[in-house]
Amino acid sequence: MMEHNARREHGDGACLQPVSRFASAVFVFVLCSLFFARENAFAQESILRAYQQNFIRSGIAGKAEILRDAATDEQAGVFIGPLYDFALDFVLRNADFLENDPQMINLAVIAARGAGQAGYRGSIDNLWGVFLRYNDLLVREEVLNALGELGRGNGMVCAHLNQYLAEQNRLSRSRQNTDQFAVSACIKTLVKLGDSSSFAPLFGALIADYPTAVRSEAHAALNALPGDYRRFLDDVIRNNTPSEKLAAFLAGTGNRRFSPAEQGRFAETAMEEVLRYNPVSTDEKASIAALGYQAALTLTRLRWSQASDLVVRYFYRIQSEFHYGGIPKERFVEAVNCLGAMGTSEAAESAALLLGLINAQTEKTGLYDEDITLALVIALGTIGDKAAFDHLSYISYLPYTDAVKNAAKESIDHLKW
């Protein structure tokens, strides 16, 4: 029994010996790895410190040369990002004295471009500081290019750029001077960052008083930005000022990325706002009137019958405004056309009621407006509701022109029985 136990103990020890040797090897390997990693870190820090010391000792032109030389160093990958940031910090700290110095501007350009190419995110704060302090176009372009590369996923970078663009938009709308070159570069950078929080400032750029080229860039940026652009425009139509409602509506209905159904919903929302909003100033009244007209045109084009109730209400409002001389006849005719495009019994009832009044007036006085009468006759034929038969057939007995009488005959032929 004792011999058996001794053999078991001896056997177990033999099994443990390889395990112990393996653990010892792993331990030695880890120690060596840590040692070499530490030595490598010291070496990298030593190289960076050497370049920084040379940078400090040199003049501004020499500092630029040091950055160029460092970029060609075989070990540049391990230190070049912090070196560019070191240079950006120098550029920023001396902005009060040298922001217009050509050599300092050149240094800023090299450092900003290098930080972006190196992918060194630690330089983001200094890059933004340089952007705010230096007005040179090339410096700002390089800074924004770098931020476009480094700022993806960084909400603070996007927030800074959104705020900057919003402020430039405000200055533009106030007819004050703006840095249009920087605005253009900012728009491109926001596209690179691809954050849906940029919808608002980009839309602001679209409707600001910028040159056509800048507004076209904003339009393209809005289409390229990920996120729910349709919902954003819908929210603007519902909640913003009349001029912004109109701009958002035109941006939506004039955009091929949105389907006819989506454009129809834009027009329906716009018509709701036209009927709900109570404009005060002359500018507000003009914007709301234009919004109603454009919405009616879109609803007519799309034959968006879901908005029939809204269109009937809009028709009565336009009829009243036309009666009191508040709008041109063309706007009233378009409202009639919109009724016809709805194709509903409610629309037919409204058009037939007015045609009946015109028939009575024509019978009594012989006076009528041919354009409006024709529009009503054609609208009733388009709808095809048989309830209009009496009013259409009575036209042949009244002193209308042949154009009106012929149109009435055609409309009768289109009635559904």
N, C-alpha and C positions, 0 to 999 in steps of 0.2 A: 504493500500500500504506500509506504513511504517512497519507494522507488518510482511508483507511478506518479505521485505528486511532484517528485523532483523532475521527472521527465516533462511533465506538463508545464512546470514553471520554466524549465529550460527552453521548451518549444515556444512559449509565449514571448519570452525575451527575444528569441530569434526573429519573431514577427515584428516586434516593436522597433528593432534596430533600423530597418529600411525607412520606416515612418519618421524616426527621429532624424535620420540623415537628410530626408526630403525637407522636413521643416527647417532644419538648419540652413539648407541651401536657399530656401525661399527667403529666410530672414536676412541672409547675407546679400541676396539680390536686391531686396527692398532697401537695405542700408546703402548699397552702392548707388541705386537709382536716386535716392534722396540726396546723396552726396554730390553726384554729377549734376542733378537738377539745380542744386544750390550753387554749385560752381558755375553752371551755365547762366543762372540768373545774375550772379555777381559779374560775370563777363559782359552780359548784355547791359547791365547798369553802368559798368565801367566805360563801355563804348559810348553810350548815350551821354554820360557825364563829360567825356572828352569832347564830343561834338558841342555840347552846351557851353563848355568853357571857351572853346574857340569862337562860338557864336557871340558870347558876351564880349570878348576882346576885340571883335572886328567892327568896322564901320558898317553902315547900312548896306552899301554895295557888297561888302565882303560877306555879310550875313546871307545875302541872297546866293552868293557863290557857294557858301558852306551847305546850304540846303540842296543845291544842284549836285554838289559832290557827294553828299550823303546818300542821295537817291541812287547813285551808281555803286555804292558800297556793296560788296558781296553779302554782308550781313545786315543790309538795310531793313529787311523784313522784321527784324527783332527790335528795332529802336526807332524807325523812321516816323511812325505815327506820333509818339510822344514828342519827338523833335519838332515836327510841324506845329504841334499844339504849343510848344514852348515859344516858337516864333510868333504864332498868333497872339499869344499873351503879351509878348513884347510890342507887337503892332498896336494892340488895344491900349496898353498902358501909356503909350506915347502919342495917342491920337490927338490930345489937346494941342500938341506942339507941331506935329508933323503929318497931319491928315491929308494935306495937299502936296506934300513933298513927293516928287516923282519916284525917287528911290524907295521911299516907304510904301508907296502904292504898289510898286513892282514886287516888293517883298511880301506884301499882303496877298497879292495875286498868287505868287508861287506857293505860299504857305496854305492858302485856302484850297487851291487846286490839289496840292499834295495830300492834304488831310482827307479830302474826298476820295482820291485814288487809293490811298492807303487803307481806307475803310475804318479810320480811327474814330469811334464814337465818342471818345473822351474829349474831343475838340468841339463838340456841338455848342456848348455855352460860349466859348470864345468866338466861334464863327458867327453866332447871332449878335454878339457884342460888336464885332467888326462891321457887320451889316448895318447896324444902327448908327455907328459913329462915322463911317466912311461913305461919302456920297458918290465916289468915283464909280462910273458905270461898269467898268471891267471888274473892279473889286466885288461889287454887288452881284454881278453875274456869276463869278466863280464861287462866291459864298453860297448863293442859292443852288448852284449845281451840286456843291458838296452836301448841303443840307438835304437835297433831294435824294442823294445816295445814302446818307447816314441817318436820316430822320424817319425812315419807314418804321412804323410801329411805335414811334415816340410821340405821344399825344401832346407834349409840351411844344415840340417843334411845329406841329400842325397848328396848334393854338396861336403861337406867335405869328405865323404867316397869315392865318385867317384874320387876326386882329390888324395886322399891317395892311392887308388888302382892303379890309372894311374901312379903315381910316382913309386910305387913298380914294376909295369910292365916295366917301363923304366929302372930301375936298373937291373931287371932280364934280359932284352934283352942285356944290356951292360955287362952281366956276373959279376955284382957286387952283394954283399951280400944283401939279402932281408929277412924280417921277414915272413917266409912262414906260420907260425902258425897264425900270425895276418892276413895275406892275406886270408887264408882259412876262418877265422872267419868273415872277412870283406865281403867276397862273400856271406856267409850265411845271414849276416845282410842286405845286399842289396836286397836279395830275400824277406826278411820280409818287407822291406820298399816298395818294389813293384813299383818302379818308372822307366818309360821307358828311362829316362836320363842315366840309368846305363848300357844300351846296349854297349856303346863304351868302358868303362873300363873293363867290363866283357869279351867282345870280345878280348881286349888287354891281359887279363889274359889267355884266351884260347890259344893264339899264343905266349905267353911269354915262357921263358926257365924255367918253373916251373916243379916240379915232376908231373908224370902222374896223381896222385891222385888230385892235385890242379887243373890241367887243366880239369879233369873230373868234378870237382865241378863247374868250370866256365861254362862248356858245359851244365850241368843240370840247372844252374842258368839262362842261356840265354833262355832255353826252358820254364822255370817257370815264367819268367818276363812277366807281361802284356804289351801289346803294339804290334806294327806291326814289328815283328822280320824279316819277309820276306823282307819288304821294307828296313829295316836297312841293311841286307846282300846285297841286290841289290845295295844300295848306296855305300857300301864298294867296291863291284866289279867294280863299275863305276868310283869311285873317289880316291881310296886309292892306296898305293904303290903296285907293282906287287906281292910281297910276301903276302900282306894282301888280295889282290884280290883272290889269289889262296886259302888262308885259308878260306875266306868267301864262296867261291864257294864250297869247300869241306864240310864246315859246313852246307850248304844248301842242297846239293844233297845227303849227307850222313845222312839226318835227316828224320825220318819217319813221322814227323808231317807235312811235306810238300808233297802235292799231286804230282803225275807224271807231271801234267800240270805246277805246280809251279817250279818243278825241271827242266822242259824243258825250262822255261823262264830264270832260272838261267844260264843254259848252253848257251842259245842264247845270253844273255847279256855278258857272259864270252867270247864267240866267237867274239862278236863285239869289245871287249876290246883287244883281241889278235890281231885283224886286224888293230885296231886304234893305239895302243900304240907303241911308238918307244923306246925300251929299250936301255940303254946306258952301264951300267956296266954289268959285267959277271953275277952277281947275278940276276939282273933284267932280263937278257936274259934267264937264267935258269928258273926263275919263270914264265915268259910269255910262254915259250915253254911247261912247265908242265901244265899250265892252258889250253893251246890249246889242248894238248893231252887228258886231263881229260874231257874237254868240248866235244871233239869229241866222247869219249867213252860214255858219257851220252846221247848225241844226237843219237848215234847209238842204244843204249839200248832202248831209248824211241821212236825211229823212229820219231823224232820231225821235221816234214817236213816244219814247219814255218821258220826254219833256213836254208832252202835249198840254197838261194843265198849266205849266209855267208859261208856255207860249201863248195860251189864251189870255192869261192875265197880262202878259207883256203887250199883246195886241190891243187890249182895251186901254192900257196906259198910253201907248203910242198914238192911238186914235184920239185920245183926249188932248195930248200935247200937240198933235197936228191941227186939231180943231181950233186951238188957241194960238196957233202960229208959232209954236215953240220948236218945231223941227221941220226940215225940208220934206217935200213930198216923197222923195226917194226912200227915206227911212220908213215911212208909212207903207209904201208899196212893198218893201222888203218884209215888213211884219205880216202883210197879207200873204205873201209868197210862203212865209214860214208856216202860217196856218195850213196852207194847202199841203205842205210837205209832211205835216203830222198825220194826215190820213185818218183822223178819228172823228167820231160823231160830235164830240164837243167842239172841235175845230170847225166842222161843217156848220153847226148851229150858229156859231159866232159870225162866220162869213155870210151865211144866208140871211141872218138878221140885218146886217148892214146893207146887203144888196136889196133887201125889201124896202129899207128906208130910202135908198137911192132911187129905186123904182117909183116910189110914191112921190119923191121930190121931182123926178123927171116928168112924171105924168102931170104934175101940178104946174111946174115952171118951165119945163123943157131944158133945165140947166143941170149939168152933171160934169164930173171930171172923168174923162175917157180913160186915163191911165189907171186910176183907182178902180173904176168899174170893170175894166178888162182884167185886172189882177184878181178881183173877187170872182169873176165868172170862171177864169182859168183855174183858180184854187178850188172852187167847188167841183169842177170837172175832174181835177186831180184826186180829190178825196173820193168822189163817186157815191156820195150818200144820197139816196133817193129823196130825202127830206128837202133837198134843194130844188126839186122839179118845178114846183109852182112858181118860185121866183125866177128861175131860168126861162121857163116857157113864156112868162109874162113879158119878157124883154122884146119879143117879136111884135108886140102891140104898141110899143112906146117909141118915141122919136130918137132912138139911138142910131149911131153910125152903123154902116154895114160891118165894120170890123167887130163891133160889140155883138151884133146880132149873129154873125157867123160863129163867133167864139161860143156864144150861148148854145147854138145848135150842136157844136162839137162836144160841149160839156154834157149836154143832155144824153148824147150817145154813149158817154162814159159812165153814166149812172148805173149803179148795181141794183137790180130788182130781185 
